[in-house]
Amino acid sequence: MKNYRSERGQALILIVFGIIAMVGLTALAVDGGTTYADRRQAQNAADSAALAAALAKVRGDSQWQAKALANAATNGYANDGVTSTVQVYSPPISGPYATHPKKNEYVQVIVTSHIDTSFARVIGIEQTTNVVQAVARAKPPEVGALFNGNAVVGLDPNGLSFDAWGTSDWYIYGGGLFANKDARAKNNKDNVQFPDGHCVTTVGTPYYFRCSPQQVGVSQYKYPDDIRPLLPPIPPCDGRAYRGADGKLHEQVGKEGRGSRVDHFEDTYAPGLYCIEDAGGNIHGGIIGTGVTFYILDQSFTMKFNGHGYFAASAPTSGPYAGVLMFSDITPNPCTQNVEFRGNGSASNVGTIFMPSACIDDRGNSDVFEDRTQLIGYRVTSNGTGQVRIRYSADDNYKKPQPPAVELVE
């Protein structure tokens, strides 16, 4: 067999190409792995720096950019212009948060990292580059309407949270109706109306409503866990109300704002916070007051407004109970508290009624008076023949203070 010099040359070329291929594969494995590991590290550094800047912003620290840069340096990205650059922006300069209505609440951190290669130099790649970014939100403290500003809320997670199967007519203004499961109006009657364009929102099924658009299948509030944090502060109720020279009940001196106990409900009240020990029975007169909040201690009762009984009170406009007219804590079992509202055509209420475990039967009014309230119960029903008119305004009702928050959004 003859060996030709040309064949020996071809073999040498193949060996060279094989070596180059092996070096390329080694570069891919080693330098590629290094680049990938750096990308993960750079992303973690960007996330941490964005959160550090957002935290500084919610604390009112004007050095939020410096905090982000220092945090990135701690994590290995010193912004030296050689191995890395770190850019910090608020509002962001790109992406969806650059044009967000609250863009100034967002912080964008962009980390650019340069990695020198080891084996890839043989194939002409001396350096690889990673560019990663993170966006964090610095959400300032705020107050927000309960249940997205719905005027009527039923919290029962298992059945008809709202039921208007009776002959009452509902007129709901300023907000919609939320049912934590199902909601029902009267078949072929259109007895639940939203004259200013709102509608019903349900976790389950809305029956016989004619408004639109109806929102169906929204996320459910876990009862009671998701409800308890929404309640106003529970007062200690360590005072005892007294009757003043003006004939009204007053808070105990020195116990203002802590809850003064009253052993009945029907009365006229001076401004203050009152803890009602016995809310049951028939109300034949008025529950009257301006700037008042009633905390119901009684866990099992049936309250009815009969004859000339009426509820004509307004909530405070400032302080921790601003907008709260009547509320109670969550009871061990729902619907051991029963409230039957019935107006006498001469008065209305202002403020939130938040009875998370109560079955509330609003039988309406023979006249056109509106309750400027947000009505929240475990079940809300209507078995009367009157008109139920509710006009919701966030300014009249309780808004839950929300603490500042920091969150990574991208």
C-alpha positions as CSV (number, residue, x, y, z in Angstrom):
1,M,0.0,0.0,0.0
2,K,1.3,3.4,-1.0
3,N,1.3,6.5,1.3
4,Y,1.0,9.8,-0.5
5,R,2.3,13.0,0.9
6,S,-1.0,14.7,0.1
7,E,-2.9,12.3,2.3
8,R,-0.5,13.0,5.2
9,G,-1.2,16.8,4.7
10,Q,-4.9,16.1,4.7
11,A,-4.6,14.2,8.0
12,L,-2.7,17.1,9.6
13,I,-5.5,19.5,8.5
14,L,-8.1,17.2,10.0
15,I,-6.2,17.0,13.2
16,V,-5.9,20.8,13.5
17,F,-9.6,21.2,12.8
18,G,-10.3,18.5,15.4
19,I,-8.2,20.4,18.0
20,I,-10.0,23.6,17.2
21,A,-13.3,21.8,17.6
22,M,-12.3,20.4,20.9
23,V,-11.2,23.8,22.1
24,G,-14.5,25.2,20.9
25,L,-16.4,22.6,22.8
26,T,-14.3,23.2,25.9
27,A,-14.9,27.0,25.5
28,L,-18.6,26.4,25.2
29,A,-18.6,24.2,28.4
30,V,-16.2,26.3,30.5
31,D,-16.7,29.9,29.3
32,G,-20.4,29.3,28.5
33,G,-20.9,27.9,32.0
34,T,-19.1,30.9,33.5
35,T,-21.2,33.3,31.5
36,Y,-24.4,31.6,32.6
37,A,-23.4,31.6,36.2
38,D,-22.5,35.2,36.0
39,R,-25.9,36.0,34.5
40,R,-27.7,34.4,37.4
41,Q,-25.5,36.2,39.9
42,A,-26.0,39.5,38.0
43,Q,-29.8,39.0,38.1
44,N,-29.7,38.4,41.8
45,A,-27.6,41.5,42.3
46,A,-30.1,43.6,40.2
47,D,-33.0,42.2,42.1
48,S,-31.4,43.0,45.4
49,A,-30.3,46.5,44.3
50,A,-33.8,47.4,43.0
51,L,-35.3,46.3,46.3
52,A,-32.7,48.3,48.3
53,A,-33.5,51.4,46.3
54,A,-37.3,50.9,46.7
55,L,-37.0,50.4,50.4
56,A,-35.0,53.6,50.6
57,K,-37.7,55.5,48.6
58,V,-40.6,54.4,50.9
59,R,-38.5,55.5,53.9
60,G,-38.1,58.9,52.3
61,D,-34.3,58.5,51.8
62,S,-33.1,60.8,49.0
63,Q,-30.0,58.6,48.6
64,W,-31.9,55.7,47.1
65,Q,-29.7,55.5,44.0
66,A,-26.6,55.3,46.2
67,K,-28.2,52.6,48.2
68,A,-28.8,50.6,45.1
69,L,-25.2,51.0,43.9
70,A,-23.8,50.1,47.3
71,N,-26.0,47.0,47.3
72,A,-24.8,45.9,43.9
73,A,-21.2,46.4,44.9
74,T,-21.7,44.2,47.9
75,N,-22.9,41.5,45.5
76,G,-19.9,41.8,43.2
77,Y,-20.9,44.4,40.7
78,A,-18.9,47.6,41.6
79,N,-19.9,49.8,38.7
80,D,-16.3,50.3,37.8
81,G,-16.9,50.7,34.1
82,V,-14.6,47.8,33.3
83,T,-16.0,44.6,34.7
84,S,-19.5,46.0,35.3
85,T,-21.8,49.0,35.0
86,V,-24.9,49.5,37.2
87,Q,-27.6,52.0,36.2
88,V,-30.4,53.0,38.5
89,Y,-33.5,54.9,37.3
90,S,-36.8,56.0,38.7
91,P,-39.0,56.2,36.8
92,P,-37.7,53.4,34.6
93,I,-36.4,54.4,31.1
94,S,-37.9,51.3,29.3
95,G,-40.5,48.7,29.6
96,P,-44.1,48.9,30.7
97,Y,-43.4,50.8,33.9
98,A,-41.8,53.7,32.1
99,T,-45.3,54.9,31.1
100,H,-47.2,53.5,34.1
101,P,-49.6,56.1,35.7
102,K,-47.6,55.7,38.9
103,K,-44.2,55.4,37.2
104,N,-42.4,57.4,39.9
105,E,-43.1,54.5,42.4
106,Y,-40.9,52.1,40.3
107,V,-37.1,51.7,40.3
108,Q,-35.2,50.1,37.5
109,V,-31.8,48.7,37.9
110,I,-29.7,47.6,34.8
111,V,-26.6,45.6,35.4
112,T,-24.1,45.1,32.6
113,S,-21.3,42.6,33.3
114,H,-18.2,41.7,31.2
115,I,-16.6,38.3,31.6
116,D,-13.1,37.6,30.2
117,T,-13.0,34.2,28.6
118,S,-10.4,31.5,29.0
119,F,-10.7,29.0,26.1
120,A,-12.9,31.0,23.8
121,R,-10.0,33.3,23.0
122,V,-8.6,30.6,20.7
123,I,-11.7,31.1,18.5
124,G,-11.6,34.9,18.7
125,I,-14.0,35.5,21.6
126,E,-12.1,37.4,24.3
127,Q,-15.1,38.6,26.3
128,T,-18.8,37.9,26.9
129,T,-21.4,40.3,28.1
130,N,-24.5,39.9,30.2
131,V,-27.2,42.6,30.5
132,V,-29.9,42.0,33.1
133,Q,-32.5,44.3,34.7
134,A,-34.9,44.3,37.7
135,V,-37.8,46.6,38.5
136,A,-39.1,47.1,42.1
137,R,-42.0,49.1,43.3
138,A,-41.9,51.5,46.3
139,K,-45.5,51.7,47.2
140,P,-46.2,54.6,49.5
141,P,-48.7,54.4,52.4
142,E,-52.3,55.0,51.2
143,V,-55.9,54.4,52.2
144,G,-58.1,52.3,50.0
145,A,-61.8,51.6,49.7
146,L,-63.0,48.2,51.0
147,F,-63.9,45.6,48.5
148,N,-63.0,47.7,45.5
149,G,-65.6,50.3,46.4
150,N,-68.6,48.0,45.9
151,A,-71.6,49.5,47.7
152,V,-73.2,46.2,48.9
153,V,-71.1,43.2,49.9
154,G,-72.1,39.7,50.8
155,L,-69.3,37.6,52.3
156,D,-70.8,34.1,52.5
157,P,-68.4,31.9,50.5
158,N,-70.7,29.0,50.1
159,G,-74.2,30.1,48.9
160,L,-76.2,33.1,48.1
161,S,-74.1,35.9,49.5
162,F,-76.8,38.4,48.2
163,D,-80.4,37.6,47.7
164,A,-83.1,40.0,46.6
165,W,-85.8,37.4,45.8
166,G,-88.4,39.4,47.7
167,T,-90.4,42.3,46.4
168,S,-88.1,45.1,47.4
169,D,-86.5,47.3,44.8
170,W,-82.8,48.1,45.1
171,Y,-81.3,51.2,43.7
172,I,-77.5,51.2,44.1
173,Y,-75.5,54.3,43.3
174,G,-71.8,55.1,43.3
175,G,-70.6,51.4,43.4
176,G,-71.6,47.9,42.5
177,L,-72.5,44.8,44.3
178,F,-70.0,42.1,45.3
179,A,-71.0,38.5,46.2
180,N,-68.3,36.2,47.6
181,K,-70.2,33.3,46.0
182,D,-73.6,33.7,44.3
183,A,-76.0,36.6,44.0
184,R,-79.7,36.6,43.0
185,A,-82.2,39.2,41.9
186,K,-85.9,38.7,41.3
187,N,-86.7,36.7,38.2
188,N,-88.3,38.9,35.4
189,K,-88.5,41.9,37.8
190,D,-85.3,43.8,37.4
191,N,-85.5,44.8,41.0
192,V,-81.7,45.5,41.5
193,Q,-80.7,48.5,39.5
194,F,-77.6,50.5,39.2
195,P,-78.7,53.8,37.7
196,D,-75.2,55.2,37.2
197,G,-73.8,52.2,35.3
198,H,-72.3,49.9,37.9
199,C,-73.1,46.2,38.1
200,V,-72.7,42.9,39.9
201,T,-69.4,41.1,40.6
202,T,-69.5,37.5,41.8
203,V,-67.2,34.7,42.6
204,G,-70.0,32.3,41.5
205,T,-73.1,32.9,39.6
206,P,-75.3,36.1,39.3
207,Y,-78.9,35.1,38.8
208,Y,-81.5,37.4,37.0
209,F,-79.5,40.6,37.0
210,R,-79.9,42.8,33.9
211,C,-77.0,45.2,34.4
212,S,-73.8,45.0,32.4
213,P,-71.0,44.3,32.3
214,Q,-71.3,41.6,34.9
215,Q,-68.0,40.3,36.3
216,V,-68.1,36.6,37.0
217,G,-65.5,34.2,38.4
218,V,-63.4,36.7,40.3
219,S,-61.1,35.6,43.1
220,Q,-62.8,34.7,46.4
221,Y,-62.0,36.2,49.8
222,K,-61.2,33.4,52.2
223,Y,-63.6,33.7,55.1
224,P,-62.7,34.7,57.8
225,D,-58.9,34.9,57.2
226,D,-59.0,37.5,54.4
227,I,-61.8,39.6,56.1
228,R,-60.3,40.1,59.6
229,P,-57.4,42.4,58.5
230,L,-60.0,44.6,56.8
231,L,-61.9,45.4,60.0
232,P,-61.5,48.7,61.8
233,P,-59.4,48.5,65.0
234,I,-61.2,46.5,67.7
235,P,-61.6,48.8,70.8
236,P,-60.9,47.7,74.4
237,C,-64.4,48.9,75.5
238,D,-63.2,49.8,78.9
239,G,-65.4,52.9,79.4
240,R,-69.1,53.3,80.5
241,A,-71.3,55.8,78.7
242,Y,-73.1,58.4,80.8
243,R,-76.1,60.7,80.1
244,G,-75.2,64.3,79.9
245,A,-77.2,67.4,80.7
246,D,-78.2,67.5,77.0
247,G,-80.0,64.2,77.3
248,K,-77.5,62.4,75.1
249,L,-75.2,59.5,75.9
250,H,-71.6,60.6,76.1
251,E,-68.3,58.7,76.3
252,Q,-66.8,58.3,79.7
253,V,-64.4,61.1,80.5
254,G,-60.8,59.9,80.1
255,K,-61.9,57.0,78.0
256,E,-62.6,58.9,74.8
257,G,-61.9,56.8,71.7
258,R,-61.6,53.6,73.6
259,G,-65.2,52.5,73.5
260,S,-67.8,53.4,76.2
261,R,-70.2,50.6,77.0
262,V,-74.0,50.9,76.6
263,D,-76.4,48.2,77.7
264,H,-79.0,49.0,75.0
265,F,-79.0,50.5,71.5
266,E,-82.0,52.7,71.0
267,D,-80.9,56.2,72.1
268,T,-79.4,59.6,71.1
269,Y,-75.6,59.8,71.2
270,A,-73.0,62.5,71.4
271,P,-70.0,62.1,69.1
272,G,-67.8,59.2,70.1
273,L,-67.2,55.4,70.0
274,Y,-69.8,53.2,71.8
275,C,-69.7,49.5,72.5
276,I,-73.2,48.1,72.4
277,E,-73.6,45.2,74.9
278,D,-77.2,44.2,74.0
279,A,-78.1,44.9,70.3
280,G,-81.1,42.6,70.2
281,G,-84.8,43.3,70.4
282,N,-87.3,45.6,68.7
283,I,-86.3,49.2,67.9
284,H,-89.4,51.4,68.2
285,G,-87.6,54.8,68.4
286,G,-84.4,56.2,67.0
287,I,-80.8,55.4,67.0
288,I,-79.5,58.9,66.5
289,G,-76.1,60.6,66.5
290,T,-73.6,62.6,64.5
291,G,-69.9,61.6,64.5
292,V,-70.6,58.2,66.1
293,T,-69.3,54.7,65.7
294,F,-71.1,51.7,67.2
295,Y,-69.1,48.6,68.0
296,I,-71.4,45.6,68.6
297,L,-70.2,43.4,71.4
298,D,-73.2,41.1,71.3
299,Q,-72.4,37.9,69.3
300,S,-75.9,36.5,69.2
301,F,-79.0,38.7,68.7
302,T,-81.9,39.6,66.4
303,M,-82.4,43.4,65.9
304,K,-85.6,44.6,64.3
305,F,-86.8,48.1,63.4
306,N,-90.6,48.1,63.9
307,G,-93.2,50.8,63.7
308,H,-91.5,54.1,64.0
309,G,-88.1,52.6,64.7
310,Y,-85.3,54.1,62.6
311,F,-81.5,54.4,62.3
312,A,-80.4,58.0,61.6
313,A,-76.7,58.4,62.4
314,S,-73.5,59.5,60.7
315,A,-69.9,58.3,61.2
316,P,-67.0,60.4,62.2
317,T,-65.1,62.2,59.5
318,S,-61.6,61.9,61.0
319,G,-59.6,59.6,63.3
320,P,-59.2,55.9,63.3
321,Y,-62.9,55.3,62.9
322,A,-63.5,57.8,60.1
323,G,-66.3,56.5,58.0
324,V,-67.3,53.7,60.3
325,L,-70.9,53.8,61.5
326,M,-71.4,50.3,62.8
327,F,-69.2,47.2,63.0
328,S,-68.5,44.0,64.9
329,D,-65.8,41.4,65.1
330,I,-66.1,38.0,63.4
331,T,-68.2,35.6,65.4
332,P,-67.5,31.8,65.8
333,N,-70.5,31.0,63.7
334,P,-72.1,33.2,61.0
335,C,-75.6,34.5,61.2
336,T,-76.0,34.3,64.9
337,Q,-76.2,38.1,64.5
338,N,-79.3,39.1,62.6
339,V,-80.2,42.7,61.7
340,E,-83.4,43.7,60.0
341,F,-83.2,47.3,58.7
342,R,-86.5,49.1,58.0
343,G,-86.6,52.8,57.4
344,N,-89.5,55.1,58.4
345,G,-89.0,57.6,55.5
346,S,-87.6,60.4,57.5
347,A,-83.9,59.8,58.0
348,S,-80.8,58.2,56.5
349,N,-77.4,56.9,57.6
350,V,-73.9,57.9,56.6
351,G,-70.9,55.6,57.0
352,T,-69.9,52.0,56.6
353,I,-71.9,49.2,58.2
354,F,-69.4,46.3,58.5
355,M,-71.0,43.2,60.1
356,P,-68.9,40.4,58.6
357,S,-70.8,37.6,60.4
358,A,-74.3,39.0,60.4
359,C,-77.3,38.1,58.2
360,I,-78.6,41.6,57.2
361,D,-82.1,41.9,55.9
362,D,-82.6,45.4,54.4
363,R,-86.3,45.8,53.9
364,G,-86.1,49.3,52.6
365,N,-88.0,52.5,53.0
366,S,-91.4,53.7,52.0
367,D,-89.9,57.0,50.9
368,V,-87.0,58.0,48.7
369,F,-84.4,58.6,51.4
370,E,-80.9,57.2,50.6
371,D,-78.4,55.6,52.9
372,R,-75.0,56.9,52.2
373,T,-73.3,53.7,53.2
374,Q,-71.3,50.7,52.3
375,L,-73.4,47.7,53.5
376,I,-71.2,44.7,54.3
377,G,-72.6,41.5,55.8
378,Y,-72.2,37.7,55.7
379,R,-75.4,37.5,53.8
380,V,-77.4,40.5,52.6
381,T,-81.0,39.9,51.7
382,S,-84.2,41.8,51.2
383,N,-87.6,40.4,52.2
384,G,-89.7,43.6,52.4
385,T,-91.8,45.6,50.1
386,G,-90.0,49.0,50.3
387,Q,-87.3,50.6,48.3
388,V,-83.6,50.1,49.3
389,R,-81.6,53.1,48.1
390,I,-77.9,53.1,48.8
391,R,-75.6,55.8,47.5
392,Y,-71.9,54.9,48.0
393,S,-69.1,57.5,48.2
394,A,-65.6,56.7,49.3
395,D,-65.5,60.0,51.1
396,D,-68.4,59.0,53.4
397,N,-67.1,55.5,54.2
398,Y,-64.3,53.6,55.9
399,K,-61.1,53.3,54.0
400,K,-58.5,50.9,55.3
401,P,-55.0,52.3,55.8
402,Q,-52.5,50.4,53.7
403,P,-48.8,50.4,55.0
404,P,-46.0,51.2,52.6
405,A,-44.8,48.2,50.7
406,V,-41.8,47.1,48.6
407,E,-42.2,44.5,45.9
408,L,-40.2,43.1,43.0
409,V,-42.3,43.3,39.9
410,E,-39.9,42.4,37.1
